[in-house]
Amino acid sequence: MGELIYTLCMLTSLACAWLLFASYRRTRYRLLFWSGACFAGMTLNNFLLLLDKVVFPTQVDLLPWRLASALVACLLLLYGLIYEKE
């Protein structure tokens, strides 16, 4: 059951990133780019979670990589929210 939830979360993040980047290409509104980059990082985070919990549950500990990808994703969005102006 967990692998289904992890996969759906990853696919949802991927869909959000794709839609945000598509909207950015159409409007060139920079906050959409930073939001898309954040969701791309969250997609990576969810992929690493899937690998960590389902594919390699005991062999590899990907917790530091998952935390780093989540931190980078949040920092990308934070940068976009602080430094981008309309």
Summary of the structure (lengths in Angstrom):
residues: 86
radius of gyration: 14.4
end to end distance: 43.4
largest distance: 47.7
contacts: 249
relative contact order: 0.17
helix: 85%
strand: 0%
